[in-house]
Each structure stands twice: as C-alpha cells, then as structure tokens.
Amino acid sequence: MLLGAMLVLLVLGGAGTASAHAALRSTDPADGSVLKSAPEHITLTFTESVALLDDSFRVYDPSNHQVRTGEPEHAPGSSDSARITLPGKLGTGTFTVAWRVVSADSHPVSGAFTFSVGKPSPTTAVVTAGATEDPATAALCNIARYAAYAAAALLIGTLVFLAVCRPPDSGPLRRPVLAGWWTLLGATVVLLVLRAPYEEGTGPATAFDLSALGRAATGRPGLALLARLALLLVAGALLPRLRRRSRPALAAGAVLSVGLALTWAAAEHASAGIQVPLAMTSSVLHLLAMAVWLGGLTALLTTLYRAAEPVPPLVAGRFSRLAFASVTVLAVTGVYQSWRGLGSWNALTDTPYGRLLIVKLGAVSLLLAAAGRSRRWTARLVTARVPEAVRERVPEPVGGSAPESPPVSVPELSPVSVPESSPVSVPESSSVPAPEGPPADPDPYRRGLRRSVLAEVAVAVVVLGITTTLTSTLPGRAAAEASESAATAPGLPTASVTMVPFRVGNHGGKVQITLDPGRVGQSSVEAVIYGPDGGLAAVPELRIAFTLPAQKIGPIEAKVTDKGGYWGTESLNLPIPGTWTMRVTVRVSDVDQVTVSKPVRIVR
C-alpha cells in the first residue's frame, strides 16, 4: 500500500522533461523537406548527449550511390547533436540519410530520413535505419548483463551476510563468494569485448577488431567496464581478508562495493536526463540494496542447507532485520527511478517500459510476500528456543541443623516451542521434575524457513531478469519528449505523407501526397503518382480537394499543376485544425477517372 501510494504521488506530481536513451529531437534538413539549394551540413539534435561512431552518417543519392561526406562531429558547443559536412556539388533529387549514434546511457539508436534538393525524384536508394542491434550480439550482451547483475548480488550479498549476520560456520559460503567474483569478472570481460559490435550493430565475429575495441574502450561505457575490472582485481586480492571480517577489511569491502555499483550507474539510465547526481545516488543505493537482499538470501539458503551444524536462530533474525532495511531502500529508490523513467501516468500503460515496469512490480510483490513468510518462519524459529538448562531451586533448610542436600542434576532440555505470549515460568518454592518424553524440535521451523527462502530466491531470479530488460528499454519519458519536441519546435515543419491507392478500369497505382508542414495555415502539396510496377506514372489530370465535415468547411481546392515528374502547389491554406477529408481525383484517359477519399489530420 505504501509503495502504491508513493508511486501515485510521485507520478502525478509531475516535473520537468527529461530522458534516458537518446531520442531524435529534430533534423536539419527536416524529414521530407524540399530545398531550393543543397545544404552545407546535415545536423541531428537529440534529447540527450550522444557519442559518435565512424559511420554515424550514410548519405545516398537518388541513384543509390553513397555520397562522400566529412567526418561526423558535434555541432559547436552541443554534445546532444551530430553533424556532417556535405560536398559542394550535391546535385538534385531525393537523398536518403541513415544515421546511428550511441546515447549517454550506452545504448545505440539509429534511424533514417529523406530530403530533396530542387524537387523530389523517384529514388532507387533502398536504405533503412537497419537493425539497431545485431541479434546474436544483443543476445550475448543481454546474457552477460544478466550474469553480471546476478554475480554482483551474489558477491556483495554474501560478503555482507558474513559481516553482519556472522554465521558460526562460514565454510559453505566460500564457494558462492568465489563464484560471484569469477562470474562478474568473466561477464565484464565479455561486455567489454562485445562493446564495439554492440554499438555498431555488427556480429560477434567483429569483436576483436583492435581499432574498434580501442575506440569502444575509451567511451563512457567502456571506461566504466574497465573501472569495474580494476575494482574486481583489487577485491580479489582482498577476499581472504574480507572473510576474516576485520574492521579495515570490512571498510575496504564497503568502498569497493560502492565503487562497483557506481560502474553501473555511470553507464546506464541514471547518467542521462534530469537530476543526474540524485539519480546516480539512487541507482547505487538501489543496486546495493538489491545485492544485500537477494545475495544475502542465497547466502542464507546455502547456510541452511550446507552448514555442518544447525543455523542459530540469531543468524536468521539478523538477516531478517537486514532484509527489511534493504526492502525499504529498494522501495524508496525504486519509486523515484520509476517516476524518473515514466514521467506521466499514461506512460505506465502506453509504453513498453511502463508495461514492463508493471510486470516487475507484480514480481516484486510476490517476492515481498515470500519474504514476509520467511520472516514468520524466522520468528517461530527464534521463539522455539528456551534456555539451554533450567536449574531447579532447592528450599533452604530451616534451623540450619539439617544436612546439606546434594544438588539435583537436571538434564539439558532441548528447544521447546513456546508461544511468545506464554513465557516459561519456574515456581521458586518447588522442584521442577525432568520433562518426560522428547522435547519439541525446531527442525520443522528450519525446514519451513528453507522452503520459503528457496521460493524467495526463485522469484528473485525472475526479478533480476526483468530488471536487466528494463535497463535496455526506452523509458516513456524520452519518447514523449521527442514527440512533443517534433510537434512544437518552432521553425521545424512536420510533413504529412498519405498514400492513396486507386484503380479505374485496367489502370491502377497509388498517389503519394505530401503536405508540408501539415499544419494550420499555408502548406505546400506534392503528389507523386506511381504505376502498378512501382515506377513513376504520368496522368493527364490530377485534382485534390479538402473538406472538414465537422465544421462544414470546403471543399478547398489544392490547385496542383504538373511540375514534371510530380504535381504540386505552394498555395494550399487550411485554416482550422482537425481531421479533414482529402478527395483525390485521378484521370487516366479522356473518359476514365476515379475519386478516392482519405482522412488527413491537420494540427495547430
């Protein structure tokens, strides 16, 4: 209930815009624009700072030949931009631009757009943005990323369990500590080696290109991975001392744990967007709390099953309090990070990030339910212990003449289940006879605790998987900001493109109609007619008219004329926003013509 209330308050509270994952804010030239002369540069602007690759831009002319351009660079004083210089004699026609950059939170983003010089042309360039990630490389990176999270939880959580809960038999925990260290080291090496192909969208076979590897290692994600490797080597040298639990070793372990958590925060969502210092602090605390809770669970489970002697209830009680503190930190930091990533209530259901977050909240709820059951078993185990021996009280002799009574030996009692509200009382004036029959056995409580902790660990594996997926999912706030920027940026027209298929008699094809900017007021109209084979087609007449039925306005004729390859006009004026009906009449011969209607959305 507390988690839900905090989430509602924070999401509905609102804040300034922000993003994590770079989203394209604008292009210059604008997508679909027609320019009178060739531009000197192509400039992209993003919602956050980006890193550039050697092939961040590919420009193709109407004949599908790649245009030679300058080196990718940032616009002066603008790390959230990418720019290239075009040659002086670019030519005319429609040009296709494919681009690819790496966002500040380490994820590659790509896209494509077109612009025309002089007039649009039937371009044969078949260029898309391409896959943002190579499937094999992405799969290996996701596996390594998941393994790194799990190994960090195992390493940090087990060491914290040893230091705080102090189990008498620490031997069974040696193997989890070493497994966590080696797995995290291996996963970090894999992520570093695959960094270049991940950024460039190529296969794993290109991982050992030394020039690409060197470039990837000098970027922010690469430097974070190198720092993680260095910290792990130091931690490996200190592991024997950490297990001895001396104060200097514990202090060094705490510093190394925070440093390891920072290597994630510095290269992922927290490093971009609003409130970066607060977000990175929250991310570090979130990761450490997750490691202490989930890694500690694994350590407790290992101790319950592998320890040479039964685990003292005090150890389980200490971990119960430690887990409660970790869950509190996770709740506070998780709510903050959810608000920061979503930005609005609608994003919770309208974006993949929000829907995945709902799934994670459900899994965390199951995890909390399992944790609550474990706490109940822990409480039963603790209260199932009574003093190891109860000494009977012998009455003092009266008058001092009676001989001294020999001491009565009382056998040591096994633990007895005693309700908390009914403490054991021993009468002071009479002997306590030795109990008959076997005492209550706390082992059923231990077995119950083992089962509940095992359930916690199983659900925790699922939560870790969802968390790993969330780190590579575009938050809803970024997509919303990009859309708002494209719709409201001054001087940045957004073209409206509509495909209108037609068929009359033995003739058929489609008309591609572009309204630029597709807003209230003056717009240009460009119509390109394609035949059934996809090539350009010539028709003797084309008419386009617009009506707004809701306001009973129209028809407004767009007086398009044949421009040689396309039909167009610069003088269409649509005065009111809304959904207009566009009627397109195509005459293919002296007697054959057809009229097709399509809705067109005009914004303010």
C-alpha positions as CSV (number, residue, x, y, z in Angstrom):
1,M,0.0,0.0,0.0
2,L,2.9,2.4,0.8
3,L,4.6,1.6,-2.4
4,G,1.4,2.2,-4.4
5,A,0.7,5.5,-2.7
6,M,4.2,6.8,-3.2
7,L,4.1,5.8,-6.9
8,V,0.8,7.6,-7.5
9,L,2.0,10.8,-5.7
10,L,5.3,10.9,-7.5
11,V,4.0,10.2,-10.9
12,L,1.1,12.6,-10.7
13,G,3.3,15.3,-9.1
14,G,5.0,16.0,-12.4
15,A,8.3,17.5,-13.2
16,G,10.3,19.0,-16.0
17,T,11.0,16.9,-19.0
18,A,13.9,14.5,-19.1
19,S,15.0,11.5,-20.9
20,A,17.2,8.4,-20.8
21,H,18.1,6.7,-24.1
22,A,18.7,9.4,-26.7
23,A,15.6,10.1,-28.9
24,L,15.8,12.2,-32.1
25,R,14.5,15.7,-31.4
26,S,15.0,17.3,-34.9
27,T,16.8,17.0,-38.2
28,D,18.1,19.8,-40.4
29,P,17.1,19.5,-43.2
30,A,13.7,18.3,-42.0
31,D,12.4,14.9,-43.0
32,G,10.6,15.0,-46.3
33,S,11.5,18.7,-46.9
34,V,12.2,20.1,-50.4
35,L,15.1,22.6,-50.6
36,K,15.8,25.1,-53.3
37,S,19.6,24.6,-52.9
38,A,21.8,21.9,-51.4
39,P,22.6,22.3,-47.6
40,E,26.1,22.6,-46.4
41,H,25.6,20.3,-43.4
42,I,23.2,17.7,-42.1
43,T,22.5,18.2,-38.4
44,L,20.7,15.9,-36.0
45,T,19.6,17.1,-32.5
46,F,18.8,14.5,-29.7
47,T,17.2,14.6,-26.3
48,E,20.5,13.9,-24.5
49,S,24.2,13.8,-25.3
50,V,25.4,11.2,-27.8
51,A,28.6,9.6,-28.8
52,L,29.5,9.4,-32.5
53,L,30.7,6.4,-34.5
54,D,33.0,6.3,-37.6
55,D,29.9,5.6,-39.7
56,S,27.3,7.6,-37.8
57,F,26.1,9.0,-41.2
58,R,25.5,7.4,-44.6
59,V,24.0,9.6,-47.3
60,Y,22.7,8.1,-50.6
61,D,21.9,10.0,-53.7
62,P,18.9,9.2,-56.0
63,S,20.9,6.6,-57.8
64,N,21.7,4.7,-54.6
65,H,25.4,5.7,-54.6
66,Q,26.8,6.7,-51.2
67,V,27.8,10.4,-51.0
68,R,31.3,11.2,-49.7
69,T,30.9,13.4,-46.6
70,G,33.1,14.9,-43.9
71,E,33.8,13.2,-40.6
72,P,30.9,13.0,-38.0
73,E,31.2,15.7,-35.4
74,H,29.2,17.5,-32.8
75,A,27.8,21.0,-33.6
76,P,29.9,23.6,-31.7
77,G,29.1,23.6,-28.0
78,S,26.4,20.9,-28.4
79,S,27.1,17.4,-27.2
80,D,23.5,16.4,-28.0
81,S,23.9,16.9,-31.7
82,A,25.6,15.1,-34.6
83,R,26.7,16.8,-37.8
84,I,28.4,16.1,-41.1
85,T,29.5,18.3,-44.0
86,L,28.2,17.7,-47.4
87,P,30.1,18.2,-50.7
88,G,29.7,21.4,-52.6
89,K,28.1,19.8,-55.7
90,L,25.4,17.6,-54.2
91,G,23.1,17.5,-57.2
92,T,19.3,17.5,-57.2
93,G,16.7,14.9,-56.4
94,T,15.8,12.9,-53.2
95,F,18.6,12.0,-50.8
96,T,18.4,9.3,-48.1
97,V,20.2,9.7,-44.8
98,A,20.8,6.8,-42.5
99,W,22.3,7.6,-39.0
100,R,23.5,5.8,-35.9
101,V,24.7,7.1,-32.6
102,V,25.3,5.9,-29.0
103,S,23.2,7.5,-26.3
104,A,24.7,8.7,-23.0
105,D,23.3,5.6,-21.2
106,S,25.3,3.3,-23.5
107,H,22.5,2.1,-25.9
108,P,22.8,2.6,-29.7
109,V,20.0,4.3,-31.5
110,S,19.5,4.6,-35.3
111,G,17.1,5.9,-37.9
112,A,16.7,7.2,-41.4
113,F,15.0,10.1,-43.2
114,T,14.9,11.8,-46.7
115,F,15.2,15.3,-48.1
116,S,15.1,16.6,-51.6
117,V,17.0,19.3,-53.5
118,G,15.2,21.1,-56.3
119,K,12.3,18.6,-56.5
120,P,11.5,15.1,-55.3
121,S,12.7,12.3,-57.6
122,P,12.0,8.6,-57.8
123,T,14.9,7.4,-55.7
124,T,16.1,3.9,-56.1
125,A,18.0,4.0,-52.8
126,V,16.6,1.3,-50.6
127,V,18.0,2.3,-47.2
128,T,16.6,1.9,-43.8
129,A,18.0,2.6,-40.4
130,G,18.9,-1.1,-40.2
131,A,18.6,-3.2,-37.1
132,T,19.7,-1.2,-34.0
133,E,21.4,-4.3,-32.7
134,D,22.7,-7.5,-34.2
135,P,20.5,-10.3,-32.8
136,A,23.5,-12.6,-31.8
137,T,25.5,-9.7,-30.3
138,A,22.4,-8.4,-28.5
139,A,21.6,-11.8,-27.1
140,L,25.2,-12.4,-25.8
141,C,25.2,-8.9,-24.2
142,N,21.9,-9.5,-22.5
143,I,23.2,-12.8,-21.1
144,A,26.4,-11.2,-19.9
145,R,24.5,-8.2,-18.4
146,Y,22.2,-10.6,-16.5
147,A,25.1,-12.7,-15.3
148,A,26.9,-9.5,-14.1
149,Y,23.8,-8.4,-12.1
150,A,23.4,-11.8,-10.5
151,A,27.1,-12.2,-9.8
152,A,27.3,-8.7,-8.2
153,A,24.3,-9.6,-6.0
154,L,25.9,-13.0,-5.0
155,L,29.4,-11.4,-4.3
156,I,28.3,-8.4,-2.4
157,G,25.3,-10.0,-0.6
158,T,27.3,-13.0,0.6
159,L,30.1,-10.8,2.0
160,V,27.5,-8.6,3.7
161,F,25.8,-11.7,5.2
162,L,29.1,-12.9,6.5
163,A,29.9,-9.5,8.1
164,V,26.5,-8.7,9.6
165,C,24.8,-12.0,10.3
166,R,28.0,-13.7,11.4
167,P,27.1,-17.4,10.9
168,P,29.3,-19.7,13.1
169,D,30.2,-21.9,10.1
170,S,31.3,-19.7,7.2
171,G,32.8,-22.6,5.2
172,P,29.8,-23.2,2.9
173,L,29.9,-19.6,1.8
174,R,33.4,-19.7,0.4
175,R,32.2,-21.2,-2.9
176,P,29.4,-18.6,-3.5
177,V,31.9,-15.8,-2.9
178,L,34.4,-17.2,-5.4
179,A,31.6,-18.0,-7.9
180,G,30.3,-14.4,-7.7
181,W,33.8,-12.9,-8.2
182,W,34.7,-15.1,-11.2
183,T,31.3,-14.8,-12.9
184,L,31.3,-11.0,-12.5
185,L,34.9,-10.8,-13.9
186,G,34.0,-13.0,-16.9
187,A,30.8,-11.2,-17.7
188,T,32.6,-7.8,-17.5
189,V,35.3,-9.1,-20.0
190,V,32.5,-10.3,-22.3
191,L,30.7,-7.0,-22.2
192,L,33.9,-5.1,-22.9
193,V,34.9,-7.3,-25.8
194,L,31.4,-7.0,-27.3
195,R,31.1,-3.3,-26.8
196,A,32.2,-2.3,-30.3
197,P,30.0,-4.7,-32.2
198,Y,27.1,-3.8,-29.9
199,E,27.5,-0.1,-30.7
200,E,28.0,-0.7,-34.4
201,G,25.2,-3.3,-34.8
202,T,27.6,-6.0,-36.2
203,G,28.0,-9.6,-35.4
204,P,30.2,-11.1,-32.6
205,A,32.9,-12.0,-35.2
206,T,33.9,-8.4,-35.4
207,A,34.6,-8.2,-31.6
208,F,38.4,-8.5,-32.0
209,D,38.9,-5.6,-34.4
210,L,41.5,-3.8,-32.3
211,S,40.8,-0.3,-33.6
212,A,37.1,-0.7,-32.8
213,L,37.8,-2.3,-29.5
214,G,40.1,0.6,-28.6
215,R,37.5,3.2,-29.6
216,A,34.8,1.4,-27.6
217,A,37.1,1.2,-24.5
218,T,37.5,5.0,-24.5
219,G,33.8,5.8,-24.4
220,R,31.9,6.2,-21.2
221,P,30.5,2.6,-21.1
222,G,33.9,1.2,-21.9
223,L,35.7,3.2,-19.2
224,A,33.0,2.1,-16.7
225,L,33.7,-1.6,-17.6
226,L,37.5,-1.1,-17.3
227,A,37.0,0.5,-13.9
228,R,34.8,-2.5,-12.9
229,L,37.6,-4.8,-13.9
230,A,40.2,-2.9,-11.8
231,L,37.9,-2.9,-8.8
232,L,37.4,-6.6,-9.1
233,L,41.1,-7.3,-9.2
234,V,41.5,-5.3,-6.0
235,A,38.6,-7.1,-4.5
236,G,40.1,-10.5,-5.5
237,A,43.3,-9.7,-3.6
238,L,41.3,-8.7,-0.5
239,L,38.9,-11.6,-0.4
240,P,40.9,-13.7,2.1
241,R,41.0,-10.7,4.5
242,L,37.3,-9.9,3.9
243,R,36.3,-13.4,5.1
244,R,38.2,-12.8,8.3
245,R,35.9,-9.8,9.0
246,S,38.5,-7.4,10.4
247,R,37.4,-3.8,10.5
248,P,39.9,-2.4,7.9
249,A,38.9,-5.2,5.5
250,L,35.2,-4.5,6.0
251,A,35.8,-0.8,5.4
252,A,37.7,-1.6,2.2
253,G,34.9,-4.0,1.2
254,A,32.3,-1.3,1.6
255,V,34.3,1.1,-0.5
256,L,34.7,-1.5,-3.3
257,S,31.0,-2.3,-3.2
258,V,30.0,1.3,-3.7
259,G,32.6,1.6,-6.5
260,L,31.3,-1.5,-8.3
261,A,27.7,-0.1,-8.1
262,L,28.9,3.2,-9.5
263,T,30.2,1.4,-12.6
264,W,26.6,0.6,-13.4
265,A,25.2,4.0,-12.5
266,A,27.8,5.8,-14.6
267,A,27.0,3.9,-17.8
268,E,23.2,3.4,-17.7
269,H,19.9,5.4,-17.3
270,A,21.0,7.3,-14.2
271,S,23.8,9.0,-16.1
272,A,21.5,10.9,-18.5
273,G,18.4,13.1,-18.1
274,I,17.3,15.2,-15.1
275,Q,18.8,15.2,-11.6
276,V,21.8,13.1,-12.6
277,P,23.6,13.3,-9.2
278,L,20.5,12.3,-7.3
279,A,19.7,9.7,-9.9
280,M,23.1,8.1,-9.7
281,T,23.0,8.1,-5.9
282,S,19.6,6.4,-6.1
283,S,20.9,3.9,-8.6
284,V,23.8,3.0,-6.4
285,L,21.7,2.5,-3.3
286,H,19.1,0.5,-5.3
287,L,21.8,-1.8,-6.7
288,L,23.4,-2.3,-3.3
289,A,20.1,-2.9,-1.5
290,M,19.2,-5.4,-4.2
291,A,22.6,-7.2,-3.8
292,V,22.3,-7.3,0.0
293,W,18.8,-8.7,-0.1
294,L,19.0,-11.2,-2.9
295,G,22.6,-12.1,-2.4
296,G,22.0,-12.5,1.3
297,L,19.0,-14.7,0.6
298,T,21.3,-17.0,-1.4
299,A,23.8,-17.0,1.4
300,L,21.2,-17.8,4.0
301,L,19.8,-20.6,1.8
302,T,23.3,-22.1,1.4
303,T,23.9,-21.9,5.1
304,L,20.6,-23.5,5.9
305,Y,21.4,-26.5,3.6
306,R,25.2,-26.8,3.8
307,A,26.2,-25.8,7.3
308,A,27.8,-28.5,9.5
309,E,25.5,-27.6,12.4
310,P,22.0,-26.1,12.6
311,V,22.0,-22.4,12.0
312,P,21.4,-20.5,15.2
313,P,18.1,-18.6,15.2
314,L,20.1,-15.4,15.9
315,V,21.7,-15.5,12.4
316,A,18.3,-15.8,10.7
317,G,17.0,-12.9,12.9
318,R,19.9,-10.7,12.0
319,F,19.3,-11.3,8.3
320,S,15.5,-10.7,8.7
321,R,16.3,-7.2,10.0
322,L,18.9,-6.6,7.3
323,A,16.4,-7.7,4.6
324,F,13.8,-5.3,6.0
325,A,16.2,-2.4,5.7
326,S,17.1,-3.4,2.2
327,V,13.5,-3.6,1.1
328,T,12.9,-0.2,2.5
329,V,15.7,1.3,0.5
330,L,14.6,-0.6,-2.6
331,A,11.0,0.8,-2.3
332,V,12.1,4.4,-2.0
333,T,14.7,4.3,-4.7
334,G,12.6,2.2,-7.0
335,V,9.7,4.6,-6.8
336,Y,12.0,7.5,-7.6
337,Q,13.5,5.7,-10.6
338,S,10.1,4.7,-11.9
339,W,8.8,8.3,-11.8
340,R,12.0,9.5,-13.5
341,G,11.7,6.9,-16.2
342,L,7.9,7.3,-16.8
343,G,7.2,11.0,-16.4
344,S,3.4,10.5,-16.7
345,W,0.7,8.2,-15.6
346,N,-0.3,7.3,-19.2
347,A,3.3,6.1,-19.9
348,L,2.7,3.3,-17.4
349,T,0.2,1.6,-19.7
350,D,1.1,3.2,-23.1
351,T,4.8,2.4,-23.4
352,P,6.8,-0.9,-23.3
353,Y,8.8,0.5,-20.4
354,G,5.7,1.2,-18.4
355,R,4.2,-2.2,-19.1
356,L,7.4,-4.0,-18.2
357,L,7.5,-1.9,-15.0
358,I,4.1,-3.2,-14.1
359,V,5.3,-6.8,-14.6
360,K,8.3,-6.0,-12.3
361,L,6.0,-4.5,-9.6
362,G,4.0,-7.7,-9.7
363,A,7.1,-9.9,-9.4
364,V,8.4,-7.7,-6.5
365,S,5.0,-8.1,-4.8
366,L,5.4,-11.9,-5.0
367,L,8.9,-11.5,-3.7
368,L,7.7,-9.4,-0.7
369,A,5.0,-12.0,0.0
370,A,7.7,-14.7,0.1
371,A,9.9,-12.5,2.3
372,G,7.0,-12.0,4.7
373,R,6.6,-15.7,5.0
374,S,10.3,-16.1,5.7
375,R,10.1,-13.6,8.5
376,R,7.3,-15.5,10.1
377,W,9.3,-18.8,10.0
378,T,12.3,-16.9,11.4
379,A,10.1,-15.6,14.3
380,R,8.9,-19.1,15.0
381,L,12.4,-20.5,15.0
382,V,13.6,-17.8,17.4
383,T,10.8,-18.3,19.8
384,A,11.2,-22.1,19.7
385,R,14.4,-21.8,21.8
386,V,14.3,-21.8,25.6
387,P,17.3,-21.6,28.0
388,E,19.6,-24.4,27.5
389,A,19.2,-25.6,31.0
390,V,16.7,-24.9,33.8
391,R,18.2,-25.2,37.3
392,E,15.8,-26.3,39.9
393,R,15.6,-24.2,43.0
394,V,16.0,-26.2,46.3
395,P,14.4,-24.8,49.5
396,E,16.8,-23.6,52.1
397,P,16.9,-25.8,55.3
398,V,15.2,-24.4,58.3
399,G,17.2,-24.0,61.5
400,G,20.5,-24.9,59.9
401,S,20.6,-28.4,61.5
402,A,19.5,-30.4,58.5
403,P,22.2,-31.9,56.4
404,E,23.1,-30.1,53.2
405,S,21.1,-31.7,50.4
406,P,23.0,-32.9,47.4
407,P,22.5,-31.0,44.2
408,V,19.9,-32.4,41.9
409,S,21.0,-32.7,38.4
410,V,18.6,-31.6,35.7
411,P,19.1,-32.9,32.2
412,E,19.7,-30.3,29.5
413,L,16.4,-29.6,27.7
414,S,16.0,-29.5,24.0
415,P,14.3,-26.5,22.5
416,V,10.6,-26.3,23.2
417,S,8.1,-24.4,21.2
418,V,6.7,-21.7,23.4
419,P,4.2,-19.1,22.3
420,E,5.5,-15.5,22.7
421,S,2.6,-14.6,25.0
422,S,3.2,-17.5,27.3
423,P,6.7,-17.4,28.8
424,V,8.1,-20.3,30.7
425,S,7.8,-19.8,34.4
426,V,9.5,-21.9,37.1
427,P,8.0,-22.0,40.6
428,E,10.5,-20.8,43.1
429,S,9.3,-22.9,46.0
430,S,9.3,-26.4,44.4
431,S,11.4,-28.7,42.4
432,V,10.9,-28.9,38.6
433,P,10.8,-32.6,37.6
434,A,12.7,-33.6,34.5
435,P,10.4,-33.5,31.5
436,E,9.2,-36.8,30.3
437,G,9.3,-37.7,26.6
438,P,11.2,-35.9,23.8
439,P,11.0,-32.1,23.7
440,A,9.7,-30.0,20.8
441,D,12.0,-30.0,17.8
442,P,12.7,-26.7,16.0
443,D,13.7,-28.6,12.8
444,P,10.2,-28.2,11.3
445,Y,10.7,-24.5,11.5
446,R,14.1,-24.7,9.8
447,R,12.6,-26.8,7.1
448,G,9.8,-24.2,6.6
449,L,12.4,-21.4,6.5
450,R,14.4,-23.3,3.9
451,R,11.4,-23.7,1.7
452,S,10.3,-20.0,2.0
453,V,13.8,-18.8,1.3
454,L,14.1,-21.1,-1.7
455,A,10.8,-19.6,-3.0
456,E,12.3,-16.1,-2.5
457,V,15.4,-17.0,-4.5
458,A,13.3,-18.4,-7.3
459,V,11.2,-15.2,-7.6
460,A,14.4,-13.1,-7.2
461,V,15.8,-14.7,-10.4
462,V,12.8,-13.5,-12.3
463,V,13.0,-10.0,-10.8
464,L,16.7,-9.8,-11.9
465,G,15.7,-10.8,-15.4
466,I,13.0,-8.1,-15.7
467,T,15.5,-5.5,-14.2
468,T,18.0,-6.4,-16.9
469,T,15.4,-6.0,-19.6
470,L,14.4,-2.6,-18.2
471,T,17.9,-1.3,-18.4
472,S,17.8,-1.7,-22.2
473,T,14.2,-0.5,-22.7
474,L,13.5,3.1,-23.8
475,P,11.8,4.9,-20.9
476,G,8.4,6.5,-21.7
477,R,9.7,10.0,-20.8
478,A,12.2,10.0,-23.7
479,A,9.7,9.0,-26.3
480,A,7.2,11.6,-25.1
481,E,9.8,14.4,-25.1
482,A,10.9,13.5,-28.6
483,S,7.3,13.6,-29.9
484,E,6.5,16.9,-28.1
485,S,9.7,18.5,-29.5
486,A,8.9,17.4,-33.0
487,A,5.3,18.8,-32.7
488,T,6.1,22.1,-31.1
489,A,9.6,23.1,-32.1
490,P,9.4,26.5,-33.8
491,G,10.5,26.5,-37.4
492,L,10.6,22.8,-37.6
493,P,7.8,21.6,-40.0
494,T,6.5,18.1,-39.8
495,A,5.4,16.8,-43.2
496,S,2.2,14.7,-43.5
497,V,2.5,11.9,-46.1
498,T,-0.5,9.9,-47.3
499,M,-0.6,7.1,-49.8
500,V,-3.8,6.9,-51.8
501,P,-4.2,3.8,-53.9
502,F,-6.5,4.0,-56.9
503,R,-7.9,1.7,-59.7
504,V,-10.0,2.5,-62.7
505,G,-10.6,0.1,-65.5
506,N,-7.3,-1.6,-66.4
507,H,-5.3,1.2,-64.8
508,G,-4.1,1.3,-61.2
509,G,-1.5,2.6,-58.9
510,K,-1.1,4.9,-56.0
511,V,-0.6,8.6,-55.3
512,Q,1.9,9.7,-52.6
513,I,0.7,13.1,-51.3
514,T,2.9,15.2,-49.0
515,L,1.6,18.2,-47.1
516,D,4.4,20.3,-45.7
517,P,4.1,21.2,-42.9
518,G,0.7,19.6,-42.5
519,R,-0.5,22.3,-40.0
520,V,-3.0,25.1,-39.9
521,G,-2.1,27.8,-42.4
522,Q,-0.1,27.8,-45.6
523,S,1.2,24.4,-46.8
524,S,2.8,23.0,-49.9
525,V,1.4,20.0,-51.7
526,E,3.5,17.5,-53.6
527,A,1.9,14.5,-55.3
528,V,3.9,11.7,-56.9
529,I,2.0,9.1,-59.0
530,Y,3.3,5.5,-59.1
531,G,2.1,2.8,-61.5
532,P,1.4,-0.8,-60.6
533,D,5.1,-1.7,-61.1
534,G,6.2,0.9,-58.6
535,G,7.7,3.2,-61.3
536,L,6.6,6.8,-62.0
537,A,3.4,7.1,-64.0
538,A,2.1,10.1,-66.0
539,V,-1.6,11.1,-65.9
540,P,-3.3,13.8,-67.9
541,E,-5.0,15.3,-64.8
542,L,-4.9,15.3,-61.0
543,R,-7.2,17.2,-58.7
544,I,-7.1,17.4,-54.9
545,A,-9.7,18.9,-52.6
546,F,-10.1,19.2,-48.8
547,T,-13.3,19.3,-46.7
548,L,-13.8,19.5,-42.9
549,P,-17.2,17.8,-42.4
550,A,-17.3,18.6,-38.6
551,Q,-17.2,22.3,-39.4
552,K,-19.0,22.2,-42.8
553,I,-16.0,23.8,-44.4
554,G,-15.0,23.1,-48.0
555,P,-14.2,21.9,-50.5
556,I,-10.9,23.8,-50.6
557,E,-9.1,23.1,-53.9
558,A,-5.4,22.4,-53.9
559,K,-4.6,23.8,-57.3
560,V,-1.9,21.3,-58.2
561,T,-0.1,21.5,-61.5
562,D,2.2,19.2,-63.4
563,K,5.8,20.0,-62.3
564,G,7.5,17.4,-64.5
565,G,7.6,14.2,-62.5
566,Y,5.2,15.3,-59.8
567,W,2.2,17.5,-59.2
568,G,2.4,20.3,-56.7
569,T,1.4,23.7,-55.4
570,E,2.7,26.1,-52.7
571,S,-0.7,27.8,-52.0
572,L,-2.9,25.4,-50.0
573,N,-4.3,27.1,-46.9
574,L,-6.2,25.0,-44.4
575,P,-7.5,27.4,-41.7
576,I,-8.7,25.1,-38.9
577,P,-7.2,22.0,-37.2
578,G,-9.0,18.7,-37.3
579,T,-9.5,15.6,-39.4
580,W,-10.0,16.8,-43.0
581,T,-11.3,14.6,-45.8
582,M,-8.9,14.7,-48.8
583,R,-10.6,13.8,-52.1
584,V,-8.1,12.8,-54.8
585,T,-9.4,12.6,-58.4
586,V,-7.1,10.8,-60.9
587,R,-7.9,11.0,-64.7
588,V,-6.0,8.3,-66.6
589,S,-7.6,8.9,-70.1
590,D,-10.1,11.1,-71.8
591,V,-13.0,9.1,-70.3
592,D,-11.6,7.2,-67.3
593,Q,-11.2,8.8,-63.9
594,V,-11.6,7.8,-60.3
595,T,-12.0,9.7,-57.0
596,V,-10.7,8.3,-53.7
597,S,-11.1,9.9,-50.2
598,K,-8.7,9.7,-47.3
599,P,-8.7,11.3,-43.9
600,V,-5.8,13.7,-43.1
601,R,-5.0,15.1,-39.7
602,I,-4.1,18.8,-39.6
603,V,-2.6,20.1,-36.3
604,R,-2.4,23.6,-35.0
